[in-house]
Amino acid sequence: MDVEQLTDEELAGQPAAYWTGVAYEALIAFTRRQQAAAGFTQPAFWLLRNLSANDLSPDGRGRTVAELEEAMSTYLRAEDDLAAEAAALAGQGLLRADADGRWWITGAGEAARLEMKKAGPAIRARIHEGIDDTDYVTALKVLHRMIANVG
């Protein structure tokens, strides 16, 4: 369906759940393609972020795969295999596992996280191309209100 061909009244009648789902899938697919082109996966980046004391880790301590899955439960996708991703990162010297099965970020992993982070602004710029920040904020406020309405 081409939304440009619909009137505002027709658009107002469109199901939000359908369009947010379409947007989610398109944005995730685009982001993952861009990250793959830069040489990394989204789950690998998330692992490094969640293990870095300079990013999402609350204390910089190692975590098990189960703990990492719990920390990422709101954004992990069914196809994401954190154990395999962690093993691949360990093979590159970016993570290490201890005897208790906890994963730890290495110095090389921290440097890789910072390098991966550099891809973010270009990905965001492409996604936001032609969208005024005011419109974006309005869209987020509308989505937040819809969530509150049904939560």
N, C-alpha and C positions, 0 to 999 in steps of 0.2 A: 504494500500500500504506500502510495506516495502522498505524504502529509501535505506537501505544497499544493496539491490539487483539492484539498478539503477546505471548506469554509471554517471560520472561527467557531461557528455554532456546531459544525460537524466534529471539529477537533475537541470541543468541550465535552462531547458525548463519548469520546474514546476511552477505553478502559485503562486506567493508570497502571494496573498490575501487568498488563500485556506489554505496554511500552517501557516500563521500568525493567522488565525482564529482557526485552530486546536490547535496550541500552546497555544493561549489565553485560550480556554476552558479547556484544560488539566491542565494548570498552576493554573487557578482560582479554579478548582475542587480540585486539590491536596492541595492548600493552605487552602481552606475552610475545608477540611477533617482534616488537621493537627490542625487547630485552634479549630475545634469542639472537637477533641480528648483532647485538652488542656483545654476545658471547656468554650469556648467563640465563638462568631460569628465574622466574618469579619466586618459586618456593626456595631456591637457593639464597636469593636475596633476603627473603623473610627469615630464613634460618640465621644468617649472619646478623641481621638486625636484632632478632630476638635473643641472641647470645652476646651482643655487644653492650658493655657497660656504658658506651657512648651513644647508645640509641635506645632500643626498646626494653632491654634487660633491666629489671628493677634493681638488681644487685650485682650483675656481672658474673654470677655463679653459673656453673654448668647446669644443664637440664637434660632429662631423658627425652626420648622421642615422644612419649606419652605426655610429658609436661609441655613440650613444645606444641604438640597438637592441641592441647587444652588452651594454651596461650593464643593460638591462631585459629581457634574454632569458629570465629565469626567470619573469617575470610578464606579459609582453606577450601579447596574444591575437592570433590570426590576422587578425582584422578591424581591428586598430589600425594606423592609417596615420600614423606619426610625421612624415613629410614634410608631409602635409596639415595635421596639428595644429600643427606648427611655423609653417607659413605663416599659419595662422589667428591664432596668437598674435602673430606679427609684425605682422599687419594691425591688431591691437589695441594695438600698441606695447609688448607684454610680452616679446618676443624681438627680436633683430636678428641678421642674418647678415653675416658678413664675406666678403671676396673669396675666401677658401679654402673657403667652404661650411660654416664652423663657426657654430653657433648660440650666442648669448650671451644671458643673462637681463639685462633692463634694470631700472632702479630701479622702474618701474611693475610689471614682472614679479615682482619680489621682494615688493612690496606685495600683488599679486594672490595670490601663493603663500601668504602669511600669512593672507589673507582666506579662501582655499579651505581651508586647514588647519582653520579654525574649524568646518567641517562635520563633521570627523572624530569628535569626542566624541559627538555625537548619533547618528551612524550606528553607532558601536560600542555605544552604550547600547541601541539598538533590537535589534541583533543579539544582545547578551548578556542581554537581558531575561529574567528568570526563571532565569538560570544563575549559580550560585554560582562565585566565582573559583576555589575549590578544585576544583570539578568541571571547570571549564575547563582548569585546569592539568593535571589528571589526563588529560583527553581529549588534550591536546597531548603529554603524556608517552607515552600509548599509541600515538598516531600516530607519534611519533618512534621508538619501539621497533619498530613495524611496518616503518618505513622502514629502520632498521638491520638488521632481520631479513632483508630482501630485497636490501639494498645490498651 
